Amino acid sequence: MIEPVKRLNVTDSIVNQIKELVLQGKLSQGDKLPPERELMNLFEVGRPSLREALKVLEAQGLIEKTQKGTIISGNHEKFFTDSLMFQLYFSSADWQDIFEARRFIERELTFLATIKATQEQFIELEKTIADMEIAINENNHSEYVSANLLFHEKIAKSSHNLVMYHLYQSIINLVALSQEKAVTVQGVMNNSLQFHKNILAAMKNRNPDLASDLMVDHINNVHIFLQISEDD
């Protein structure tokens, strides 16, 4: 499972190997790493390099030290999602890239959620729409964005597809940023609310083709409003 370190940057090599083992499923939540001396022998590195690598992994939330030893953290899934999110956030991706990704990811999430969502999850989605209506009545942009984001996140969860859900989580901060900009355009909240109502109606009727098409139409519409907000 562990290979001797051959790269010049010893610390990075140790960190990357342990991350790779987690990604491959060879190390899972709660698994205990071998003792320090055994790791030194496996990696063929000195104690300072190993300890530095473990500090990096602990700071990133991938491992944690307990009374029983150093274990793989329960936050390791969030770590990989956050890593992708930060890569996207600090990349040169523009709005076009982001909305293309949203159309691809959320179309499939909506399709799957329409088929797999439970009645309890439909009730949760109805609650987010009710919260959007309250925010509109109070002209509260921030509350509207929060309820809107929760609607999309609950659809992602209702897909019951862990891979697709984490893909959505990786772009959720960028989605939030686009909504915060677009929501300032007059009429966008009412327009958006109607899309959400239509999407949910199609989902409750178990019509995945219509629901996913409506989601794409909604995302395209938000993109248009975002362009308007940037032109003002």
C-alpha positions in Angstrom: 0.0 0.0 0.0 2.9 2.4 0.8 5.9 2.9 -1.5 9.3 4.3 -0.5 9.6 8.0 -1.2 11.6 8.9 -4.3 10.6 12.5 -4.9 12.8 15.3 -3.8 9.9 16.9 -1.9 9.6 14.3 0.7 6.8 15.9 2.7 4.6 16.4 -0.4 5.2 12.8 -1.4 4.0 11.4 1.9 1.0 13.7 1.9 0.0 12.7 -1.6 0.4 9.0 -1.0 -1.9 9.0 2.0 -4.4 11.1 0.1 -4.3 8.6 -2.7 -4.9 5.7 -0.3 -8.0 7.5 1.0 -9.3 8.2 -2.6 -8.8 4.5 -3.5 -10.7 3.4 -0.5 -7.7 1.6 1.0 -7.9 3.9 4.0 -11.4 4.8 5.4 -12.9 6.8 8.2 -11.7 5.6 11.5 -8.8 3.6 10.1 -5.6 3.9 12.2 -2.3 4.8 10.6 0.7 2.6 11.6 2.9 3.8 14.4 5.4 6.6 13.6 8.4 4.2 13.4 6.6 1.8 11.1 5.6 4.7 8.8 9.2 5.9 8.8 10.3 2.5 7.6 7.5 2.1 5.0 8.2 5.5 3.5 11.9 5.2 4.0 12.1 8.8 5.5 13.3 10.4 8.6 11.1 11.5 11.6 11.2 15.2 10.8 9.8 14.7 7.2 7.1 12.3 8.5 6.0 14.5 11.3 5.8 17.5 8.9 3.6 15.5 6.5 1.3 14.4 9.3 1.0 18.0 10.5 -0.1 19.0 7.0 -2.7 16.2 6.8 -4.0 17.1 10.3 -4.2 20.8 9.4 -6.1 19.9 6.3 -8.6 17.8 8.3 -7.7 14.5 6.7 -6.3 12.9 9.8 -6.8 13.4 13.6 -4.8 12.3 16.6 -6.7 10.4 19.3 -5.8 8.4 22.4 -5.8 5.3 20.2 -3.4 6.8 17.6 -3.6 8.8 14.4 -6.8 7.9 12.4 -8.4 9.0 9.2 -10.9 11.7 10.0 -14.6 11.6 9.5 -14.2 14.9 7.6 -12.2 13.3 4.8 -15.1 13.5 2.2 -15.5 17.2 3.0 -11.7 17.7 2.6 -11.8 16.5 -1.0 -14.9 18.5 -1.8 -13.4 21.6 -0.3 -10.1 21.0 -2.2 -11.9 21.0 -5.5 -14.0 24.0 -4.5 -10.9 26.1 -3.7 -9.2 25.0 -6.9 -12.3 26.2 -8.8 -12.7 29.4 -6.7 -9.1 30.5 -7.3 -8.9 29.4 -10.9 -9.5 31.6 -14.0 -13.0 30.0 -14.5 -15.5 32.7 -15.7 -19.2 32.8 -15.4 -19.7 30.9 -18.7 -17.6 28.0 -17.3 -19.6 28.0 -14.1 -23.0 28.0 -15.8 -21.9 25.3 -18.2 -20.9 23.1 -15.3 -24.2 23.9 -13.4 -26.3 22.9 -16.5 -24.4 19.6 -16.7 -24.4 18.7 -13.0 -27.9 20.0 -12.0 -29.7 18.5 -15.0 -28.5 15.1 -13.9 -29.1 15.7 -10.2 -32.7 16.9 -10.9 -33.3 13.9 -13.2 -32.1 11.4 -10.5 -33.9 13.3 -7.6 -37.2 13.1 -9.5 -36.9 9.4 -9.7 -35.4 8.7 -6.2 -36.7 11.5 -3.9 -38.9 10.4 -0.9 -42.1 12.1 0.1 -40.3 13.6 3.1 -37.7 15.1 0.8 -40.5 16.6 -1.4 -41.9 18.2 1.8 -38.5 19.7 2.6 -38.3 21.2 -0.9 -41.8 22.7 -0.5 -40.5 24.3 2.7 -37.7 26.0 0.9 -40.1 27.4 -1.6 -42.3 28.7 1.2 -39.2 30.4 2.7 -38.5 32.0 -0.7 -42.0 33.5 -0.8 -41.5 34.9 2.7 -38.2 36.5 1.6 -39.9 38.0 -1.5 -42.7 39.5 0.6 -40.1 41.0 3.0 -37.8 42.0 0.0 -35.0 40.2 1.8 -32.3 39.3 -0.8 -30.0 37.4 1.5 -32.8 35.2 2.9 -34.0 34.5 -0.6 -30.5 33.4 -1.7 -30.2 31.2 1.4 -33.6 29.5 0.7 -32.8 29.2 -3.0 -29.4 27.6 -2.4 -31.1 25.2 0.1 -33.6 24.1 -2.6 -30.8 23.2 -5.0 -28.8 21.5 -2.3 -31.8 19.4 -1.2 -32.3 18.3 -4.8 -28.6 17.2 -4.9 -29.2 15.2 -1.7 -32.4 13.7 -3.1 -30.5 12.3 -6.0 -29.1 9.7 -3.6 -25.9 9.8 -5.7 -22.9 10.5 -3.5 -20.5 11.3 -6.3 -22.9 13.8 -8.0 -23.7 15.3 -4.6 -20.1 16.0 -3.9 -19.6 17.4 -7.4 -22.4 19.9 -6.6 -20.9 20.7 -3.2 -17.6 21.6 -5.0 -19.3 24.5 -6.9 -21.9 25.6 -4.3 -19.9 28.7 -3.2 -19.6 29.8 -6.8 -23.4 29.2 -7.2 -24.0 31.3 -4.2 -21.8 34.1 -5.6 -23.7 34.1 -8.9 -27.1 34.2 -7.1 -26.0 37.1 -4.8 -25.1 39.1 -7.9 -28.2 38.2 -10.0 -30.8 38.7 -7.1 -30.2 42.4 -7.2 -31.9 42.7 -10.6 -35.6 43.7 -10.3 -38.0 40.9 -10.9 -35.5 38.1 -10.6 -36.8 36.7 -7.4 -40.4 36.3 -8.6 -39.1 34.8 -11.9 -36.9 32.4 -10.0 -39.6 31.4 -7.6 -41.9 30.4 -10.4 -39.2 28.2 -11.9 -38.7 26.5 -8.6 -42.4 25.9 -8.3 -42.5 24.4 -11.8 -39.5 22.2 -11.2 -40.9 20.8 -8.0 -44.3 20.2 -9.6 -42.6 18.2 -12.3 -40.6 16.3 -9.8 -43.6 15.4 -7.7 -45.3 14.1 -10.9 -42.2 11.9 -11.3 -41.5 13.5 -14.7 -37.6 13.5 -14.8 -37.3 14.8 -18.4 -39.5 17.8 -17.8 -38.0 18.5 -14.3 -34.4 18.4 -15.6 -35.3 20.5 -18.7 -36.9 23.1 -16.4 -33.8 23.2 -14.2 -31.6 23.9 -17.3 -34.1 26.7 -18.3 -33.9 28.1 -14.8 -30.1 28.1 -14.8 -30.0 29.8 -18.2 -32.4 32.4 -17.0 -30.3 33.1 -13.9 -27.3 33.5 -16.2 -29.2 36.2 -18.2 -30.1 38.1 -15.1 -26.5 37.9 -13.9 -25.3 39.5 -17.2 -27.9 42.2 -16.7 -26.6 42.9 -13.2 -23.0 43.2 -14.4 -24.1 45.6 -17.2 -25.7 48.0 -14.7 
